[in-house]
Amino acid sequence: MKRQGKIVFLSFSSKTIKLVVLLTLVLILLCSSLGGEAPLASVFLSNSNRKLPVYCVDNSSNQIAISFDASWGADKTEGILKILEQFDVKATFFLVGIWVDKYPELTRTIFNYGMEIGTHSNTHPDLTKLSTSQIQLELETSMEKIQRITNQPVTLFRAPFGAYNNNVISTAESLNLQTVQWNVDSCDWKNISSEKVISNIITKVGSGSIILCHNNADYVLDYLPSVLTTLKSRGFEFVKISDLLLKSDFYIDHTGKQIAK
């Protein structure tokens, strides 16, 4: 532009130029979505098309669920079961297929104690890196192993490492599996002290919570009685995850909370 007879050149930083380019791309996507279906725009601008597992359940009944993932080791499992029985608590165990292969009698014992068993895959891979057929094989193989022992259908699935995407959840759904995460992580897998695990759990639990623990955590037999005592004294009722979940007429919000419609 001209100013007092001189030409003034405007300069822009590379950061400003990148920002302008990014905003232009966003505007293009927005404009295209106005003129048609444009699924790319909706995916780019929000997570509305992203599938989510259940992290917790919206309820006011003070019901909660405690779960144990088992993919390696077993020497503390019977101790866990005895503590759960002592406190009259039913829990959900997510078992890896190769763990079931190694500990078939212990798998049967878990079931005979009245606990619920879900699949945690067959070999504990990152399922997000596998094809649909590979995911299906992982789930079907582990389900068959569990069902062979319990004579009960497997209806719950927890992804190894908590890693999931739309394909993982959709494949699980095709096998009539509900994908379940957690909203309270004990972090016992970090092998931290019992006191820290207890704090991690009791300070975060609310009605409808799902608690993540591990069957072979170093201090699980130490912290578990304190957790159960404290939460029961606060009026919480422990139920199996399948009893906590809503069965129909629900949606899952952006935090993974299952909510009745």
N, C-alpha and C positions, 0 to 999 in steps of 0.2 A: 504494500500500500504506500501511498505518497503522503509525506508529511513535511511541510515547509520546504517543498521542492526537492526533497531527497527520498530515495527509495530505502525503506527499512525492511530488512529480512528478518523474519521470525525464526528462531531456532527452538527445537524441541529436543528434550533428552530421549535417549533410547527407551527409558522406562515409561515416559509419557506416550511414545509411539506404540509400545506394546499394549498399553492400557486401552488406547483408542482402537487398536486392531481387535482386542478381545471384546470390547463393547460392541463393535460393529458385527462381530460374529454372533453375539447374543441377540442383537436386533434382527439379524437375518433369520435366525432360528425362530424367533418370536413371530416374525412376519409370515414365515412359511407355515407355522402352526395355525395361523388364522385362516389360511387359505385351503387347508386340507387336514388330513389326519396327523401327519408329521410326528410320528412317535419319537423321533430323535430329539425334538425340542423338549418334549415332556421329560425324557430321560435326562437330558442335559441340565434342565432347570430344577428338577426335584427328584425325590426318591419314590415317587408315587407308584412306579412300576416294579419296585423292588419287593421281593417276597421276604417275609421275616418269620423266624420261628417264634415260639412262645417263650418269653423270658419270665413272665409272672402273670398272675391273674387278678383282675379287678374284682375284689369281693370285700365284704364287711363282716365275714363270719369268723375272722381270725384263724382260718385254716391256712397252713403252710405245708411245704413238702421238702424233705431232705433227701438228697440223692448221692450215690456213690458211684464213681466211674472206676471200672476195673480193666486195666489193660496189661498190667504186669504185677507180679508178686501176689501172694495170697495169705501170708502168715498171720495177718491181723484180721482177716475176714470173719472167722468164727467168733472172735472177741467182739467185733462190731455187732454181730447178730445177737449175741448174748446180752449186750448192753441195750440194744433196741428192744429186745424182749422184756428186759427188766423194767424199762420205762413204758412198756406197752405202746411202742411206736412202730408204725409201718413205714418203710422207706422204699425208694426205687433204686435199683442197681442197673447201671448201663454196662453191659459186658461186651468185650471184644471177642470175636469168634475164636481166635487162637488162644485166648484165655480159657474159654469154655473147653477147647480141645485138651488143654493141659490140666484143667480142674473140673472135670465133669461131675464128680461127686459133690464138690463144693457148690457148683451151680445148682445141683439138686437140693442141697441143704438150704441155700438162699431161698429157693422157691418153697421148700417145706416149712420154713419159718414164716411164711405168709407174705414175703416181700415180692414186690413187682420187679420184673426183669424186662429191660428194653435193650435194643441193640446199640452198640457203640462202634459199628462196622465190623469187618472181619479181621483186617490186619492193621488197623489204625493209621491209614494214610491221610494225607491232605486231599479230601475228596474234590476240592475245587480245581485240582490239577488233573482230574481224571475225566474220561469221556462218560457219556450217559450210560453206555453199556457196562463200563467198568464200575461205575457207582452202583448200578443195579446188581451186579455180581457181588460186590462187597456186602450189600445189604441183604440180598436174598440168601447168600451163603451163611451169614451170621444168624439170620432169622431161623433158618432150617436147623442149625445146630442147637439153638435155644429151645425151639419147639419140640425137637426130638427128645429132650430131657423133661420138659415141663408139660407137654401135651396141651399147651395153651398158645393162642396166637400172640405174636409180638406186635404191639401197636405204637410203641414209642421209640424214637431214635434221637440220639445226641451225636452231633458231628465231632469227629476227632479234632482236637485243638480248638474246638468251637468255630471252625472254619466252614463257612457255607456261602453259597450263592443261589441264584434262582434255579439253576439246573439241579443242584443238590436237593433243594427243598421239593422241587417238582417231581424229581425221580422218587424221593421218599413218599410223596403223596400218591404216586401211581401204585405204590405197594401198600397203601392204606396205613402209612406211618405218619404220626404227628411229630414234627421236629421240635425238640425242646432244648432250650438253653438254660440259663439261670440269671437271676438278678442279684444274688448274694454269693460272692466267691470267697470261700474260706481261705483261699491261698495256701492251703495245707500242702499243696504240691511244691511249694517253695521251701518246704522243710523248716519253716519258721517255728518259733516257740508256741507252746500250747496257749499261753496267755494272749499272744498276738492273734492266733486263730480264733479264739473265743471272742475277742474284741471285734475282729473282722465280721463275725457272724451276728452277734447280738446287737451291735450298733446299727446294722443295716436292714434287719428283718422287719417286714411289715406284713399285714394281712395279704395273702395271695403270693407270698414270696416262694421262690424255688432256690434251695441252697445247694451249692456244688461242693462236694467233698470227694475224697479218694480213698479207696479201700486199703491202700498200702502206704498211706502217709505216715511219716515217722511217729507223730504224736497223736494219732487219731484215737487211740484207746485212752489217752489222757484227757483230751479236750472234749470228747463226745459226751460223757456224763454231765459235765458242767454246762454245756450248751443246751442239752435236753432239759436239765433241771431249771435253768434260768428262763428259757423260753416258755416252758410249761407254767412256771410261776407267774408269767406275764399274761397268761390266758390263751396262749397259742395252742392250736390243735394240729398235730402232725397227721397228714394223710398221704396216701400214695399219689403220685403225680396224676395218674388217670382219674382219680377221684377229685382232684383239685381243678382239672381242666373243664371248661365249658364244652358241651358236646354239640351244640347247634345254636344258630342265631347269634353269632358273635363276629367281631372283627378284631384285628390285631393292629394297634396304633403304631406310630413311628418309633416308639420305645420298645416294642415287643410285648406290650401288655395286652392280654386277651380280655376283651370287654364285651359284655352282653349288648345286643342291639336293642 
